[in-house]
Amino acid sequence: MTKLRSKTVFIIGYLDGIDYFVEFESEKYKDIVQLNMSDQYQNVVYKTIYALIWLSRINITSTFIHFVDDDRFVDPLHIYDIATRTINSADLIVVGYLLNRSETVRDKSSKTYVSQEDYPFEGYPPYIIGGTILTNEKTVGMLAVAVEYTKVIQIEDAYIGMVAHSVNISLKHHAAFFAYKKNLTSFIRNGVSSPGYENTNILMRDWSLLQAKRHSMQLKTRIRNKNV
């Protein structure tokens, strides 16, 4: 669709009843890396850690790397544009929606609860919100080394922020990575990544609308150029 040389890989765990679909996807597209753990929120941080280590060990030659959750709607062409304008191969940098301050949750009923034993501080250092972070090969390699020396907490995005801080990786805010879902018009005008797409049908609908909008804009450009 984009004419970019790209590869999508799904990092997954195990869930009851999906073995057939995983095997089908893997055999047809060769795009599955499955970890020996249950696929649940508490293990998201380990999936990210493994993805970093795995990418650093397979000798990838990608210019840019985008980590993204499966409930996000993304525009790969615009993500590529942002990457080329903000990330150099020599940079140690992560780009996304930056939170400068976030308090540690001590409420045991919350899924983001962290005990004082695991993390004694009342706030996290700045971090890029989880679900959509853009970076490069050099940064992935540095993070892969640093995670082996950083105690794990279950809050994946805050943890990666802690790891990045420990090795002086820059965190760059970009408002096009939405923190909350907005309407499609706002996304087309200003966005590259939006959360809140738990429903596959809605995601596919908006993808079709995005492609139609882009095709219409290309036609208008061609007509305008012909008339010049």
Secondary structure by P-SEA (a helix, b strand, c coil): cccccbbbbbbbbbbcccaaaaaaaaaaccccccccccccccaaaaaaaaaaaaaacccccccbbbbbcccccccaaaaaaaaaacccccccccccccccbbbbbccccccccccccccccccccccccccbbbbcaaaaaaaaaaaaacccccaaaaaaaaaaaaabbbbbbbcccccccccaaaaaaccccccccccaaaaaaaaaaaaaaaaaaaaaaaaaaaac
